[in-house]
């Protein structure tokens, strides 16, 4: 289980770091707070990506 920084997640998704922090705060992306920064489990990131893909496919039907 790898823990990614907000910056790493943002780079992978093509989002800004503030967008990633907002997704975490809103509960849309599971994140863990360590001191003053968040970390995201790579498995939770993959789950978020999979849910996003399924949602987009359903919107196109």
C-alpha positions as CSV (number, residue, x, y, z in Angstrom):
1,X,0.0,0.0,0.0
2,X,1.6,3.2,-1.2
3,X,0.6,6.6,0.2
4,X,0.7,9.4,-2.3
5,X,0.9,13.1,-1.6
6,X,-1.7,15.6,-2.8
7,X,0.8,16.8,-5.4
8,X,1.3,13.3,-6.7
9,X,-2.4,12.6,-6.9
10,X,-3.0,16.0,-8.6
11,X,-0.3,15.2,-11.2
12,X,-1.8,11.7,-11.9
13,X,-5.3,13.1,-12.4
14,X,-4.4,16.4,-14.1
15,X,-6.1,18.4,-11.3
16,X,-4.7,21.2,-9.1
17,X,-3.6,20.4,-5.5
18,X,-6.5,22.6,-4.2
19,X,-9.0,20.5,-6.2
20,X,-7.6,17.3,-4.7
21,X,-7.8,18.7,-1.2
22,X,-11.4,19.8,-1.8
23,X,-12.3,16.2,-3.0
24,X,-10.8,14.8,0.2
25,X,-12.7,17.3,2.4
26,X,-16.0,16.6,0.6
27,X,-15.5,12.9,1.1
28,X,-15.4,12.1,-2.6
29,X,-11.7,10.9,-2.4
30,X,-10.6,9.1,0.7
31,X,-7.6,10.8,2.3
32,X,-5.7,10.7,5.5
33,X,-4.4,13.7,7.4
34,X,-0.9,13.6,8.7
35,X,0.0,16.7,10.7
36,X,-0.8,19.5,8.2
37,X,-0.9,17.5,5.0
38,X,-3.1,14.8,3.4
39,X,-2.0,11.4,1.9
40,X,-4.0,9.2,-0.4
41,X,-3.7,5.5,-0.5
42,X,-3.0,4.3,-4.1
43,X,-5.9,1.8,-3.9
44,X,-8.3,4.5,-2.8
45,X,-7.2,6.6,-5.7
46,X,-7.8,3.7,-8.1
47,X,-11.3,3.3,-6.6
48,X,-12.0,7.0,-7.2
49,X,-10.8,6.7,-10.8
50,X,-13.0,3.6,-11.4
51,X,-16.1,5.3,-9.9
52,X,-15.5,8.4,-12.1
53,X,-15.2,6.3,-15.2
54,X,-18.4,4.4,-14.4
55,X,-20.2,7.7,-13.7
56,X,-19.1,9.2,-17.0
57,X,-20.2,6.0,-18.9
58,X,-23.6,6.2,-17.3
59,X,-24.0,9.9,-18.2
60,X,-23.3,9.1,-21.9
61,X,-26.1,6.4,-22.1
